[in-house]
Amino acid sequence: MDDPAFLESVVDTLASLPGVHAVALGGSRAAGTHTDSSDWDLGLYYRGRFDPEDLRNVGWPGEVSDIGGWGGGVFNGGAWLTIEGRRVDVHYRDLVSVEHEISEAEHGRFRVEPLLFHLAGIPSYLVVGELSVNRVLYGELPRPHYPDTLRVAASDAWWASASHLFDYAGNAHARAGRFAQCLGLTAQAATHAAHAVLAARGQWPSNEKTLLTRAGVASIDGIFNSTGAAPEALARTVHATQRLCAAALEAARTA
């Protein structure tokens, strides 16, 4: 089965599940940056009721979580499946929750929720950003713009948290030679700073895989790779990373 036929078949099956109002293609395949081995990311938008048991009963191999199975919040569950030899990730999206986050973003309000594999966690407006880049394959979904209020609020909030993390990494852990904590907090700080850069530009985030690259600070990898064993070298790493992120943010704010 070729890719278009495969995608149509999967979407038709998802769209037939009770409560599903829309299905959208996301990730690299929606952006056109995928490779042949890339996963297929599909957003399953429901209203009122969706029972994951209906998805399990389709019989596709893999893991299907309950609602809230990924920690609750805006990322409230999903499935990791193998269909026709292809890896497919299904993400549950509660339309009531999504519509609430659209309103919150318009007022410059958001929160950060923890999510496995994410250093910074995820901003609640991520599910709003998905709507602006995903390809709707079934049903209808809004296509929100990036609010100016959110550009200011999110950029300021992310940079404030990044600055605190940089300061603690350099002043507490680096001076004591605590390498793991120092580098871990510096990496977390850089991720927060990258979110600040994207917010200042009015660009929606997706996930953290390409976040540093999109923010223009991917050379942080080189800074980390050159770290020596002495506490002084750790401190230089923190400060060099912070200077790079601060310059990227200033450029984004003044562009």
N, C-alpha and C positions, 0 to 999 in steps of 0.2 A: 504494500500500500504506500503510495507516495505521500509526501508531507501534507499537501492540501486536502487530500481525501481523509488522511488520518485525523487532521485537525477538525474537519467538518464532522466526522463521526463522533469524536470525543465531545465536542461542543453540543451536538444534538442530544447525546446521552445526558450530559449535565443539565441542559436546558429542560429536559423532561422531568427532572426530579421535583417533587412537591416543594413549593415555596420559592423556587428560583425565579428571579425576575430578569437577571442579565448574566452574561458570561463574557469576560474580557481576557484577551491575551496580553500578558505583561512581560517584564524582563527583557533580556537581550533580543528575543525574537520579535517583540513589539518594536524595539528600537532599531532593528535591522543590523545589530552588531554581533549576532550569534554565529557560532560555528556548527558544523554537522553534529557535534557531540553535546551541544548545549541542551539544558533541560527545557521543558515546555512549562511555563508558568501561567496558570489560569486563575483568574479571580472569579469566584462564584458568589454573586450578589443575591441575597435573599431578603425578604421582608416578613417580619412577624414570626415565621416558623421555618426552621430547616432542621431535619433530623439526619445526622450523619449515618444512621443505620441505613437509610435509603441509598446512600453512596456505597456503603459496604456491600449491600445486596446486589450491586451491579456485578461484583465478582472480580474486579481488577485486582491483581496482586499488589500488596503494599500495606502501608499503615494509614489508617483513617482515624483521626483524633475526634474526641467529643468536642462540643462547643465549649470554648474556654480551655481546651486541652493544651494550648501553647502559652498558657499563663494568663489568659484573659486579656481585657483591654481591647484596643483596636485590632490587634492581630489575634483573633479569638479562636484560632484553630485551622486545621486543614488536613491535607493528605499528601503522602509521598507514595507515588504509584509507579508501576511499570506497565505500560500499555503498548502492545505491538512492538515490544523491544525498546521502547523509548521511555525515558524518565520524565514523569509528569508531576508537577507540584500543583496542588489545588489549594487555594487560599479562601477561607470563608470570609465574607464581608457582609456584615449586618447593615442594611441600607439606613435604618434608623440611626445607628451609630455614625455612619459615614456622613449623613446629612447634618448631624450635630457638629461633627468636626469641621465641615464646610463653614458653618455659621461661626464656630469658634475662631477659625483661621481668619475670617473676614474681620473679626474684632481684635486680631492680633494676639489671641490666646492659644496656648498649647501646653501640653505636658510631655514629659519624657517617660516612657515605659521600658522596663528591662525586657530584653529578648535575647535568648541564647545566641551566641556567636557574634554579638554586637558589642563592641567596646563602649559605645556611648549610649546604648539603648536606642529606641526609636522615638522620634517626635510623633505626637498624635496626628499631626498634619500630613504624615506620610501617606495615609489612605486617601487624602485629598489630592496629593500629587499624583498618585497612581491614575486618577481619573483623567489627568491632563496628558498622559503619555500612553496609556493602554489602548489597545485596539478592541473596540466593542464588537463582538461577534454574534451576540444574541441579545435582544432587548434594547433598552435605551438607558443611558447614564449621563449625568451632567458633565460638563467640561469646564471646570472652574479655572479662573486665572489666579495668579499669585498676588494676594492683596498687599498693598503698600504698607498697611499697618503691621502685617506679619513680617515684612522685610526688616523693619526697624526692630520690632520686639524680639524676633527670633535671633537676629544677628547679635543684638546686645546681650541677650540671655546666654546664648551659646559661648560668646567670647568671655563673658564674666566667669562662667564655670571653667573654661579653658585656662584663664589666667590664674585662678585659684589652684588648679591642678598643676600647672607649670611651677608655680611658686612653691607648693608643698614638695613636689618632686625634687626641685633644686635645693631648697633650704633644709629639708628634713632628711629625705632618703639619700640624696647624693652625698651630702657631707658625712653621713654615717657609713657610706659605702654599701648601702643596701641596694644592690644592682637590680634585682628582680622588681622590687617595688618602684624604684626610680624609673626604670625603663617602661614598666607597665603603666604607671601614671602618666609618663610623658607621651606614650602612644595614645592613651585615652584622651589626654589634653589635645593632642594633634587632631584627633577625630572630632572632638567638640569644636575646635577651631575651624576645621573643614566645613562643618555644618554652618558655622557663622559666615564663612565666605559664600557658600551657596545661598544662604538667606539674604545676604547683602546684595547679591546679584539678582535675587528674585527667581532662583532656580530650585525646582523641587528635588529633594533627594530620592534615591531609590533604596539601595542597601549600601553597606559599608565597603563592599568589594572594590569599587572604583571611586570611593568618596575622596580620597587624598588626590588621586589623579585629576578628578573633575575640579577640585579646588585649586589645582596648580601647585601642590606641595608634595608631589610624589618623591621629590629628591630627599625627603625625610628618610627614605629607605637607605640612601647612601650615608646619611649622617649616622644612623644607627649602626650600620655596618662598620664604620670607622671607630666605634667606641673602644677605648682601651679599658684596662682593669682598674685604674686608679680612680678614687673619688673625684679628683679634679677633672678627669676626662668625662665622667658621668655628668658633672655640672656643665661642662662645655656643650655636651650633647643636648641637655635641656635648653640651655640658652640659645644655641644655634637653631634648634627646632622652633622655639618660641619666636625668635626674630623672623624666621622664614614665614611662619603662620601670620604674624602681625603684619608683615609686608604684603602678604597676599590679601589679607582682609582690608588693609588700607587701599590697595589698588582696586578691590571690588567696590568699596564704598565711594571712591572718587571717580569711577569709570563713567 
